[in-house]
Amino acid sequence: MADQKIGQLLDALGVTADLDHGDMVTDAHVTLKVVKANGDVSLVKAVSEALDWVTALGMLTAVLEIENGGYVNAADEEDDG
């Protein structure tokens, strides 16, 4: 198996992100569901070149919080209050 650039794959899947003008993306952690030629299904992890394991773990933990509905953006709360 060889490393491949995945930008075009993500584009083809319609992957988007909610970013504001001027936001600077510094790291990425991508989880891919892959169906192999024989029909087997697997997960593949891809990360940006400079992503260290501590930041990767923090990003994964934050995503779990967001997905489970436990994350509240303090800036959003201030807007509501």
PDB file of N, CA, C and O in Angstrom:
ATOM      1  N   MET A   1       0.852  -1.178   0.000  1.00  0.00           N
ATOM      2  CA  MET A   1       0.000   0.000   0.000  1.00  0.00           C
ATOM      3  C   MET A   1       0.896   1.239   0.000  1.00  0.00           C
ATOM      4  O   MET A   1       1.865   1.296   0.757  1.00  0.00           O
ATOM      5  N   ALA A   2       0.591   2.213  -0.824  1.00  0.00           N
ATOM      6  CA  ALA A   2       1.409   3.416  -0.941  1.00  0.00           C
ATOM      7  C   ALA A   2       0.634   4.635  -0.459  1.00  0.00           C
ATOM      8  O   ALA A   2      -0.581   4.721  -0.641  1.00  0.00           O
ATOM      9  N   ASP A   3       1.346   5.579   0.160  1.00  0.00           N
ATOM     10  CA  ASP A   3       0.711   6.835   0.563  1.00  0.00           C
ATOM     11  C   ASP A   3       0.238   7.576  -0.675  1.00  0.00           C
ATOM     12  O   ASP A   3       0.921   7.614  -1.698  1.00  0.00           O
ATOM     13  N   GLN A   4      -0.951   8.169  -0.559  1.00  0.00           N
ATOM     14  CA  GLN A   4      -1.527   8.935  -1.663  1.00  0.00           C
ATOM     15  C   GLN A   4      -2.047  10.260  -1.136  1.00  0.00           C
ATOM     16  O   GLN A   4      -2.520  10.336  -0.002  1.00  0.00           O
ATOM     17  N   LYS A   5      -1.964  11.288  -1.938  1.00  0.00           N
ATOM     18  CA  LYS A   5      -2.612  12.565  -1.610  1.00  0.00           C
ATOM     19  C   LYS A   5      -4.116  12.334  -1.699  1.00  0.00           C
ATOM     20  O   LYS A   5      -4.578  11.664  -2.623  1.00  0.00           O
ATOM     21  N   ILE A   6      -4.895  12.880  -0.751  1.00  0.00           N
ATOM     22  CA  ILE A   6      -6.331  12.578  -0.719  1.00  0.00           C
ATOM     23  C   ILE A   6      -7.222  13.794  -0.941  1.00  0.00           C
ATOM     24  O   ILE A   6      -8.442  13.691  -0.816  1.00  0.00           O
ATOM     25  N   GLY A   7      -6.643  14.930  -1.264  1.00  0.00           N
ATOM     26  CA  GLY A   7      -7.444  16.128  -1.476  1.00  0.00           C
ATOM     27  C   GLY A   7      -8.533  15.934  -2.513  1.00  0.00           C
ATOM     28  O   GLY A   7      -9.680  16.318  -2.285  1.00  0.00           O
ATOM     29  N   GLN A   8      -8.190  15.344  -3.653  1.00  0.00           N
ATOM     30  CA  GLN A   8      -9.178  15.127  -4.708  1.00  0.00           C
ATOM     31  C   GLN A   8     -10.235  14.115  -4.276  1.00  0.00           C
ATOM     32  O   GLN A   8     -11.401  14.238  -4.650  1.00  0.00           O
ATOM     33  N   LEU A   9      -9.830  13.114  -3.488  1.00  0.00           N
ATOM     34  CA  LEU A   9     -10.813  12.144  -2.989  1.00  0.00           C
ATOM     35  C   LEU A   9     -11.839  12.830  -2.084  1.00  0.00           C
ATOM     36  O   LEU A   9     -13.039  12.573  -2.183  1.00  0.00           O
ATOM     37  N   LEU A  10     -11.355  13.697  -1.208  1.00  0.00           N
ATOM     38  CA  LEU A  10     -12.266  14.422  -0.311  1.00  0.00           C
ATOM     39  C   LEU A  10     -13.178  15.349  -1.104  1.00  0.00           C
ATOM     40  O   LEU A  10     -14.366  15.463  -0.806  1.00  0.00           O
ATOM     41  N   ASP A  11     -12.623  16.010  -2.112  1.00  0.00           N
ATOM     42  CA  ASP A  11     -13.437  16.876  -2.974  1.00  0.00           C
ATOM     43  C   ASP A  11     -14.526  16.071  -3.670  1.00  0.00           C
ATOM     44  O   ASP A  11     -15.676  16.505  -3.738  1.00  0.00           O
ATOM     45  N   ALA A  12     -14.163  14.893  -4.190  1.00  0.00           N
ATOM     46  CA  ALA A  12     -15.129  14.055  -4.906  1.00  0.00           C
ATOM     47  C   ALA A  12     -16.241  13.567  -3.983  1.00  0.00           C
ATOM     48  O   ALA A  12     -17.367  13.343  -4.428  1.00  0.00           O
ATOM     49  N   LEU A  13     -15.926  13.402  -2.696  1.00  0.00           N
ATOM     50  CA  LEU A  13     -16.939  12.977  -1.720  1.00  0.00           C
ATOM     51  C   LEU A  13     -17.796  14.147  -1.231  1.00  0.00           C
ATOM     52  O   LEU A  13     -18.769  13.946  -0.504  1.00  0.00           O
ATOM     53  N   GLY A  14     -17.433  15.366  -1.630  1.00  0.00           N
ATOM     54  CA  GLY A  14     -18.201  16.542  -1.225  1.00  0.00           C
ATOM     55  C   GLY A  14     -17.906  17.005   0.193  1.00  0.00           C
ATOM     56  O   GLY A  14     -18.753  17.631   0.830  1.00  0.00           O
ATOM     57  N   VAL A  15     -16.714  16.704   0.692  1.00  0.00           N
ATOM     58  CA  VAL A  15     -16.338  17.103   2.049  1.00  0.00           C
ATOM     59  C   VAL A  15     -16.157  18.612   2.095  1.00  0.00           C
ATOM     60  O   VAL A  15     -15.431  19.184   1.281  1.00  0.00           O
ATOM     61  N   THR A  16     -16.827  19.261   3.061  1.00  0.00           N
ATOM     62  CA  THR A  16     -16.707  20.704   3.248  1.00  0.00           C
ATOM     63  C   THR A  16     -16.457  20.993   4.727  1.00  0.00           C
ATOM     64  O   THR A  16     -16.654  20.129   5.581  1.00  0.00           O
ATOM     65  N   ALA A  17     -16.028  22.202   5.014  1.00  0.00           N
ATOM     66  CA  ALA A  17     -15.816  22.647   6.389  1.00  0.00           C
ATOM     67  C   ALA A  17     -16.385  24.050   6.533  1.00  0.00           C
ATOM     68  O   ALA A  17     -16.324  24.850   5.600  1.00  0.00           O
ATOM     69  N   ASP A  18     -16.936  24.344   7.704  1.00  0.00           N
ATOM     70  CA  ASP A  18     -17.505  25.657   7.991  1.00  0.00           C
ATOM     71  C   ASP A  18     -16.386  26.569   8.482  1.00  0.00           C
ATOM     72  O   ASP A  18     -16.051  26.567   9.667  1.00  0.00           O
ATOM     73  N   LEU A  19     -15.808  27.347   7.570  1.00  0.00           N
ATOM     74  CA  LEU A  19     -14.691  28.230   7.890  1.00  0.00           C
ATOM     75  C   LEU A  19     -15.067  29.669   7.581  1.00  0.00           C
ATOM     76  O   LEU A  19     -15.779  29.940   6.615  1.00  0.00           O
ATOM     77  N   ASP A  20     -14.588  30.580   8.400  1.00  0.00           N
ATOM     78  CA  ASP A  20     -14.797  32.002   8.163  1.00  0.00           C
ATOM     79  C   ASP A  20     -13.643  32.559   7.340  1.00  0.00           C
ATOM     80  O   ASP A  20     -12.548  31.998   7.330  1.00  0.00           O
ATOM     81  N   HIS A  21     -13.900  33.668   6.651  1.00  0.00           N
ATOM     82  CA  HIS A  21     -12.855  34.340   5.884  1.00  0.00           C
ATOM     83  C   HIS A  21     -11.704  34.680   6.832  1.00  0.00           C
ATOM     84  O   HIS A  21     -11.925  35.242   7.904  1.00  0.00           O
ATOM     85  N   GLY A  22     -10.505  34.346   6.443  1.00  0.00           N
ATOM     86  CA  GLY A  22      -9.336  34.636   7.264  1.00  0.00           C
ATOM     87  C   GLY A  22      -8.935  33.501   8.196  1.00  0.00           C
ATOM     88  O   GLY A  22      -7.857  33.549   8.789  1.00  0.00           O
ATOM     89  N   ASP A  23      -9.788  32.469   8.338  1.00  0.00           N
ATOM     90  CA  ASP A  23      -9.419  31.315   9.167  1.00  0.00           C
ATOM     91  C   ASP A  23      -8.230  30.612   8.533  1.00  0.00           C
ATOM     92  O   ASP A  23      -8.142  30.507   7.310  1.00  0.00           O
ATOM     93  N   MET A  24      -7.307  30.126   9.373  1.00  0.00           N
ATOM     94  CA  MET A  24      -6.131  29.426   8.865  1.00  0.00           C
ATOM     95  C   MET A  24      -6.142  27.993   9.398  1.00  0.00           C
ATOM     96  O   MET A  24      -6.012  27.771  10.602  1.00  0.00           O
ATOM     97  N   VAL A  25      -6.297  27.043   8.511  1.00  0.00           N
ATOM     98  CA  VAL A  25      -6.258  25.631   8.887  1.00  0.00           C
ATOM     99  C   VAL A  25      -4.800  25.244   9.072  1.00  0.00           C
ATOM    100  O   VAL A  25      -3.978  25.465   8.183  1.00  0.00           O
ATOM    101  N   THR A  26      -4.474  24.659  10.240  1.00  0.00           N
ATOM    102  CA  THR A  26      -3.082  24.326  10.533  1.00  0.00           C
ATOM    103  C   THR A  26      -2.817  22.825  10.571  1.00  0.00           C
ATOM    104  O   THR A  26      -1.683  22.398  10.350  1.00  0.00           O
ATOM    105  N   ASP A  27      -3.828  22.022  10.846  1.00  0.00           N
ATOM    106  CA  ASP A  27      -3.656  20.580  10.933  1.00  0.00           C
ATOM    107  C   ASP A  27      -4.930  19.895  10.467  1.00  0.00           C
ATOM    108  O   ASP A  27      -6.005  20.494  10.451  1.00  0.00           O
ATOM    109  N   ALA A  28      -4.790  18.632  10.088  1.00  0.00           N
ATOM    110  CA  ALA A  28      -5.953  17.845   9.689  1.00  0.00           C
ATOM    111  C   ALA A  28      -5.781  16.403  10.144  1.00  0.00           C
ATOM    112  O   ALA A  28      -4.685  15.843  10.116  1.00  0.00           O
ATOM    113  N   HIS A  29      -6.894  15.828  10.561  1.00  0.00           N
ATOM    114  CA  HIS A  29      -6.953  14.410  10.919  1.00  0.00           C
ATOM    115  C   HIS A  29      -8.188  13.865  10.229  1.00  0.00           C
ATOM    116  O   HIS A  29      -9.303  14.297  10.524  1.00  0.00           O
ATOM    117  N   VAL A  30      -8.007  12.920   9.310  1.00  0.00           N
ATOM    118  CA  VAL A  30      -9.099  12.426   8.487  1.00  0.00           C
ATOM    119  C   VAL A  30      -9.261  10.925   8.727  1.00  0.00           C
ATOM    120  O   VAL A  30      -8.277  10.186   8.764  1.00  0.00           O
ATOM    121  N   THR A  31     -10.496  10.488   8.886  1.00  0.00           N
ATOM    122  CA  THR A  31     -10.797   9.065   8.984  1.00  0.00           C
ATOM    123  C   THR A  31     -11.554   8.666   7.727  1.00  0.00           C
ATOM    124  O   THR A  31     -12.577   9.268   7.399  1.00  0.00           O
ATOM    125  N   LEU A  32     -11.064   7.664   7.029  1.00  0.00           N
ATOM    126  CA  LEU A  32     -11.664   7.228   5.783  1.00  0.00           C
ATOM    127  C   LEU A  32     -12.233   5.827   5.927  1.00  0.00           C
ATOM    128  O   LEU A  32     -11.566   4.935   6.451  1.00  0.00           O
ATOM    129  N   LYS A  33     -13.462   5.626   5.464  1.00  0.00           N
ATOM    130  CA  LYS A  33     -14.037   4.283   5.362  1.00  0.00           C
ATOM    131  C   LYS A  33     -13.697   3.785   3.972  1.00  0.00           C
ATOM    132  O   LYS A  33     -14.046   4.421   2.977  1.00  0.00           O
ATOM    133  N   VAL A  34     -13.019   2.650   3.899  1.00  0.00           N
ATOM    134  CA  VAL A  34     -12.532   2.129   2.627  1.00  0.00           C
ATOM    135  C   VAL A  34     -13.136   0.752   2.377  1.00  0.00           C
ATOM    136  O   VAL A  34     -13.080  -0.124   3.240  1.00  0.00           O
ATOM    137  N   VAL A  35     -13.713   0.565   1.192  1.00  0.00           N
ATOM    138  CA  VAL A  35     -14.176  -0.749   0.765  1.00  0.00           C
ATOM    139  C   VAL A  35     -13.102  -1.309  -0.161  1.00  0.00           C
ATOM    140  O   VAL A  35     -12.837  -0.761  -1.231  1.00  0.00           O
ATOM    141  N   LYS A  36     -12.499  -2.397   0.265  1.00  0.00           N
ATOM    142  CA  LYS A  36     -11.417  -3.023  -0.500  1.00  0.00           C
ATOM    143  C   LYS A  36     -11.973  -3.729  -1.745  1.00  0.00           C
ATOM    144  O   LYS A  36     -13.178  -3.960  -1.846  1.00  0.00           O
ATOM    145  N   ALA A  37     -11.101  -4.063  -2.675  1.00  0.00           N
ATOM    146  CA  ALA A  37     -11.506  -4.732  -3.913  1.00  0.00           C
ATOM    147  C   ALA A  37     -12.232  -6.044  -3.644  1.00  0.00           C
ATOM    148  O   ALA A  37     -13.093  -6.447  -4.426  1.00  0.00           O
ATOM    149  N   ASN A  38     -11.891  -6.717  -2.535  1.00  0.00           N
ATOM    150  CA  ASN A  38     -12.532  -7.993  -2.206  1.00  0.00           C
ATOM    151  C   ASN A  38     -13.821  -7.817  -1.402  1.00  0.00           C
ATOM    152  O   ASN A  38     -14.450  -8.802  -1.017  1.00  0.00           O
ATOM    153  N   GLY A  39     -14.218  -6.562  -1.146  1.00  0.00           N
ATOM    154  CA  GLY A  39     -15.449  -6.284  -0.422  1.00  0.00           C
ATOM    155  C   GLY A  39     -15.265  -6.016   1.060  1.00  0.00           C
ATOM    156  O   GLY A  39     -16.194  -5.552   1.721  1.00  0.00           O
ATOM    157  N   ASP A  40     -14.080  -6.299   1.598  1.00  0.00           N
ATOM    158  CA  ASP A  40     -13.813  -6.009   3.007  1.00  0.00           C
ATOM    159  C   ASP A  40     -13.885  -4.504   3.250  1.00  0.00           C
ATOM    160  O   ASP A  40     -13.541  -3.709   2.376  1.00  0.00           O
ATOM    161  N   VAL A  41     -14.336  -4.118   4.451  1.00  0.00           N
ATOM    162  CA  VAL A  41     -14.428  -2.713   4.825  1.00  0.00           C
ATOM    163  C   VAL A  41     -13.410  -2.444   5.928  1.00  0.00           C
ATOM    164  O   VAL A  41     -13.276  -3.228   6.867  1.00  0.00           O
ATOM    165  N   SER A  42     -12.694  -1.328   5.805  1.00  0.00           N
ATOM    166  CA  SER A  42     -11.724  -0.963   6.830  1.00  0.00           C
ATOM    167  C   SER A  42     -11.738   0.539   7.049  1.00  0.00           C
ATOM    168  O   SER A  42     -12.320   1.288   6.264  1.00  0.00           O
ATOM    169  N   LEU A  43     -11.100   0.965   8.108  1.00  0.00           N
ATOM    170  CA  LEU A  43     -10.913   2.380   8.387  1.00  0.00           C
ATOM    171  C   LEU A  43      -9.445   2.715   8.200  1.00  0.00           C
ATOM    172  O   LEU A  43      -8.564   1.941   8.575  1.00  0.00           O
ATOM    173  N   VAL A  44      -9.192   3.880   7.614  1.00  0.00           N
ATOM    174  CA  VAL A  44      -7.832   4.352   7.401  1.00  0.00           C
ATOM    175  C   VAL A  44      -7.724   5.745   8.000  1.00  0.00           C
ATOM    176  O   VAL A  44      -8.607   6.582   7.810  1.00  0.00           O
ATOM    177  N   LYS A  45      -6.644   5.987   8.719  1.00  0.00           N
ATOM    178  CA  LYS A  45      -6.389   7.298   9.318  1.00  0.00           C
ATOM    179  C   LYS A  45      -5.367   8.035   8.472  1.00  0.00           C
ATOM    180  O   LYS A  45      -4.352   7.463   8.075  1.00  0.00           O
ATOM    181  N   ALA A  46      -5.637   9.312   8.194  1.00  0.00           N
ATOM    182  CA  ALA A  46      -4.690  10.168   7.484  1.00  0.00           C
ATOM    183  C   ALA A  46      -4.526  11.450   8.286  1.00  0.00           C
ATOM    184  O   ALA A  46      -5.500  11.986   8.814  1.00  0.00           O
ATOM    185  N   VAL A  47      -3.303  11.938   8.377  1.00  0.00           N
ATOM    186  CA  VAL A  47      -3.051  13.168   9.130  1.00  0.00           C
ATOM    187  C   VAL A  47      -2.157  14.093   8.314  1.00  0.00           C
ATOM    188  O   VAL A  47      -1.424  13.659   7.426  1.00  0.00           O
ATOM    189  N   SER A  48      -2.240  15.379   8.642  1.00  0.00           N
ATOM    190  CA  SER A  48      -1.348  16.335   7.992  1.00  0.00           C
ATOM    191  C   SER A  48       0.082  16.082   8.453  1.00  0.00           C
ATOM    192  O   SER A  48       0.324  15.520   9.522  1.00  0.00           O
ATOM    193  N   GLU A  49       1.009  16.508   7.624  1.00  0.00           N
ATOM    194  CA  GLU A  49       2.418  16.179   7.811  1.00  0.00           C
ATOM    195  C   GLU A  49       2.977  16.572   9.183  1.00  0.00           C
ATOM    196  O   GLU A  49       3.752  15.815   9.768  1.00  0.00           O
ATOM    197  N   ALA A  50       2.599  17.730   9.697  1.00  0.00           N
ATOM    198  CA  ALA A  50       3.184  18.232  10.940  1.00  0.00           C
ATOM    199  C   ALA A  50       2.378  17.877  12.191  1.00  0.00           C
ATOM    200  O   ALA A  50       2.748  18.279  13.294  1.00  0.00           O
ATOM    201  N   LEU A  51       1.283  17.130  12.034  1.00  0.00           N
ATOM    202  CA  LEU A  51       0.414  16.826  13.178  1.00  0.00           C
ATOM    203  C   LEU A  51       1.118  15.881  14.142  1.00  0.00           C
ATOM    204  O   LEU A  51       1.505  14.775  13.765  1.00  0.00           O
ATOM    205  N   ASP A  52       1.284  16.319  15.390  1.00  0.00           N
ATOM    206  CA  ASP A  52       1.909  15.475  16.399  1.00  0.00           C
ATOM    207  C   ASP A  52       0.843  14.649  17.119  1.00  0.00           C
ATOM    208  O   ASP A  52      -0.345  14.959  17.022  1.00  0.00           O
ATOM    209  N   TRP A  53       1.248  13.615  17.832  1.00  0.00           N
ATOM    210  CA  TRP A  53       0.296  12.682  18.433  1.00  0.00           C
ATOM    211  C   TRP A  53      -0.538  13.331  19.534  1.00  0.00           C
ATOM    212  O   TRP A  53      -1.693  12.954  19.728  1.00  0.00           O
ATOM    213  N   VAL A  54       0.022  14.296  20.254  1.00  0.00           N
ATOM    214  CA  VAL A  54      -0.735  14.957  21.319  1.00  0.00           C
ATOM    215  C   VAL A  54      -1.889  15.760  20.721  1.00  0.00           C
ATOM    216  O   VAL A  54      -3.018  15.687  21.205  1.00  0.00           O
ATOM    217  N   THR A  55      -1.604  16.518  19.679  1.00  0.00           N
ATOM    218  CA  THR A  55      -2.648  17.304  19.026  1.00  0.00           C
ATOM    219  C   THR A  55      -3.672  16.388  18.356  1.00  0.00           C
ATOM    220  O   THR A  55      -4.872  16.657  18.408  1.00  0.00           O
ATOM    221  N   ALA A  56      -3.203  15.305  17.726  1.00  0.00           N
ATOM    222  CA  ALA A  56      -4.122  14.352  17.096  1.00  0.00           C
ATOM    223  C   ALA A  56      -5.080  13.765  18.135  1.00  0.00           C
ATOM    224  O   ALA A  56      -6.280  13.665  17.879  1.00  0.00           O
ATOM    225  N   LEU A  57      -4.572  13.383  19.279  1.00  0.00           N
ATOM    226  CA  LEU A  57      -5.418  12.837  20.343  1.00  0.00           C
ATOM    227  C   LEU A  57      -6.406  13.888  20.840  1.00  0.00           C
ATOM    228  O   LEU A  57      -7.574  13.580  21.076  1.00  0.00           O
ATOM    229  N   GLY A  58      -5.946  15.117  20.999  1.00  0.00           N
ATOM    230  CA  GLY A  58      -6.838  16.201  21.412  1.00  0.00           C
ATOM    231  C   GLY A  58      -7.934  16.458  20.396  1.00  0.00           C
ATOM    232  O   GLY A  58      -9.085  16.685  20.768  1.00  0.00           O
ATOM    233  N   MET A  59      -7.589  16.423  19.113  1.00  0.00           N
ATOM    234  CA  MET A  59      -8.581  16.631  18.058  1.00  0.00           C
ATOM    235  C   MET A  59      -9.618  15.517  18.071  1.00  0.00           C
ATOM    236  O   MET A  59     -10.815  15.782  17.953  1.00  0.00           O
ATOM    237  N   LEU A  60      -9.170  14.278  18.214  1.00  0.00           N
ATOM    238  CA  LEU A  60     -10.104  13.147  18.266  1.00  0.00           C
ATOM    239  C   LEU A  60     -11.042  13.254  19.463  1.00  0.00           C
ATOM    240  O   LEU A  60     -12.243  13.012  19.344  1.00  0.00           O
ATOM    241  N   THR A  61     -10.489  13.617  20.612  1.00  0.00           N
ATOM    242  CA  THR A  61     -11.300  13.770  21.821  1.00  0.00           C
ATOM    243  C   THR A  61     -12.334  14.875  21.644  1.00  0.00           C
ATOM    244  O   THR A  61     -13.486  14.720  22.050  1.00  0.00           O
ATOM    245  N   ALA A  62     -11.929  15.987  21.041  1.00  0.00           N
ATOM    246  CA  ALA A  62     -12.853  17.096  20.810  1.00  0.00           C
ATOM    247  C   ALA A  62     -13.965  16.698  19.842  1.00  0.00           C
ATOM    248  O   ALA A  62     -15.124  17.057  20.048  1.00  0.00           O
ATOM    249  N   VAL A  63     -13.616  15.958  18.786  1.00  0.00           N
ATOM    250  CA  VAL A  63     -14.624  15.511  17.824  1.00  0.00           C
ATOM    251  C   VAL A  63     -15.652  14.615  18.510  1.00  0.00           C
ATOM    252  O   VAL A  63     -16.848  14.731  18.241  1.00  0.00           O
ATOM    253  N   LEU A  64     -15.203  13.726  19.391  1.00  0.00           N
ATOM    254  CA  LEU A  64     -16.139  12.869  20.123  1.00  0.00           C
ATOM    255  C   LEU A  64     -17.095  13.702  20.968  1.00  0.00           C
ATOM    256  O   LEU A  64     -18.291  13.412  21.017  1.00  0.00           O
ATOM    257  N   GLU A  65     -16.583  14.731  21.630  1.00  0.00           N
ATOM    258  CA  GLU A  65     -17.436  15.622  22.422  1.00  0.00           C
ATOM    259  C   GLU A  65     -18.466  16.328  21.547  1.00  0.00           C
ATOM    260  O   GLU A  65     -19.641  16.418  21.902  1.00  0.00           O
ATOM    261  N   ILE A  66     -18.011  16.827  20.400  1.00  0.00           N
ATOM    262  CA  ILE A  66     -18.913  17.529  19.484  1.00  0.00           C
ATOM    263  C   ILE A  66     -19.979  16.568  18.970  1.00  0.00           C
ATOM    264  O   ILE A  66     -21.163  16.905  18.976  1.00  0.00           O
ATOM    265  N   GLU A  67     -19.579  15.380  18.526  1.00  0.00           N
ATOM    266  CA  GLU A  67     -20.516  14.397  17.975  1.00  0.00           C
ATOM    267  C   GLU A  67     -21.520  13.919  19.020  1.00  0.00           C
ATOM    268  O   GLU A  67     -22.670  13.629  18.688  1.00  0.00           O
ATOM    269  N   ASN A  68     -21.095  13.837  20.273  1.00  0.00           N
ATOM    270  CA  ASN A  68     -21.980  13.375  21.348  1.00  0.00           C
ATOM    271  C   ASN A  68     -22.801  14.504  21.953  1.00  0.00           C
ATOM    272  O   ASN A  68     -23.556  14.277  22.899  1.00  0.00           O
ATOM    273  N   GLY A  69     -22.667  15.725  21.419  1.00  0.00           N
ATOM    274  CA  GLY A  69     -23.482  16.850  21.874  1.00  0.00           C
ATOM    275  C   GLY A  69     -23.023  17.461  23.178  1.00  0.00           C
ATOM    276  O   GLY A  69     -23.769  18.231  23.782  1.00  0.00           O
ATOM    277  N   GLY A  70     -21.827  17.147  23.635  1.00  0.00           N
ATOM    278  CA  GLY A  70     -21.357  17.666  24.911  1.00  0.00           C
ATOM    279  C   GLY A  70     -20.575  18.948  24.820  1.00  0.00           C
ATOM    280  O   GLY A  70     -20.252  19.549  25.844  1.00  0.00           O
ATOM    281  N   TYR A  71     -20.259  19.386  23.601  1.00  0.00           N
ATOM    282  CA  TYR A  71     -19.446  20.587  23.418  1.00  0.00           C
ATOM    283  C   TYR A  71     -20.348  21.794  23.234  1.00  0.00           C
ATOM    284  O   TYR A  71     -21.270  21.778  22.418  1.00  0.00           O
ATOM    285  N   VAL A  72     -20.071  22.853  24.010  1.00  0.00           N
ATOM    286  CA  VAL A  72     -20.799  24.103  23.847  1.00  0.00           C
ATOM    287  C   VAL A  72     -19.774  25.197  23.600  1.00  0.00           C
ATOM    288  O   VAL A  72     -18.852  25.380  24.394  1.00  0.00           O
ATOM    289  N   ASN A  73     -19.930  25.921  22.505  1.00  0.00           N
ATOM    290  CA  ASN A  73     -19.032  27.013  22.167  1.00  0.00           C
ATOM    291  C   ASN A  73     -19.354  28.210  23.045  1.00  0.00           C
ATOM    292  O   ASN A  73     -20.462  28.742  22.976  1.00  0.00           O
ATOM    293  N   ALA A  74     -18.402  28.647  23.873  1.00  0.00           N
ATOM    294  CA  ALA A  74     -18.623  29.762  24.795  1.00  0.00           C
ATOM    295  C   ALA A  74     -19.024  31.023  24.036  1.00  0.00           C
ATOM    296  O   ALA A  74     -19.835  31.799  24.543  1.00  0.00           O
ATOM    297  N   ALA A  75     -18.492  31.252  22.857  1.00  0.00           N
ATOM    298  CA  ALA A  75     -18.848  32.445  22.071  1.00  0.00           C
ATOM    299  C   ALA A  75     -20.307  32.399  21.663  1.00  0.00           C
ATOM    300  O   ALA A  75     -20.968  33.437  21.635  1.00  0.00           O
ATOM    301  N   ASP A  76     -20.835  31.205  21.341  1.00  0.00           N
ATOM    302  CA  ASP A  76     -22.250  31.077  20.988  1.00  0.00           C
ATOM    303  C   ASP A  76     -23.136  31.362  22.186  1.00  0.00           C
ATOM    304  O   ASP A  76     -24.195  31.971  22.035  1.00  0.00           O
ATOM    305  N   GLU A  77     -22.728  30.934  23.373  1.00  0.00           N
ATOM    306  CA  GLU A  77     -23.513  31.189  24.587  1.00  0.00           C
ATOM    307  C   GLU A  77     -23.595  32.682  24.878  1.00  0.00           C
ATOM    308  O   GLU A  77     -24.647  33.178  25.283  1.00  0.00           O
ATOM    309  N   GLU A  78     -22.484  33.410  24.672  1.00  0.00           N
ATOM    310  CA  GLU A  78     -22.467  34.851  24.901  1.00  0.00           C
ATOM    311  C   GLU A  78     -23.418  35.571  23.951  1.00  0.00           C
ATOM    312  O   GLU A  78     -24.072  36.539  24.336  1.00  0.00           O
ATOM    313  N   ASP A  79     -23.493  35.095  22.704  1.00  0.00           N
ATOM    314  CA  ASP A  79     -24.400  35.703  21.726  1.00  0.00           C
ATOM    315  C   ASP A  79     -25.857  35.514  22.134  1.00  0.00           C
ATOM    316  O   ASP A  79     -26.688  36.388  21.888  1.00  0.00           O
ATOM    317  N   ASP A  80     -26.176  34.364  22.764  1.00  0.00           N
ATOM    318  CA  ASP A  80     -27.539  34.066  23.166  1.00  0.00           C
ATOM    319  C   ASP A  80     -27.950  34.810  24.429  1.00  0.00           C
ATOM    320  O   ASP A  80     -29.135  35.061  24.649  1.00  0.00           O
ATOM    321  N   GLY A  81     -26.971  35.162  25.257  1.00  0.00           N
ATOM    322  CA  GLY A  81     -27.251  35.722  26.568  1.00  0.00           C
ATOM    323  C   GLY A  81     -27.427  37.157  26.519  1.00  0.00           C
ATOM    324  O   GLY A  81     -27.671  37.784  27.550  1.00  0.00           O
TER     325      GLY A  81
END
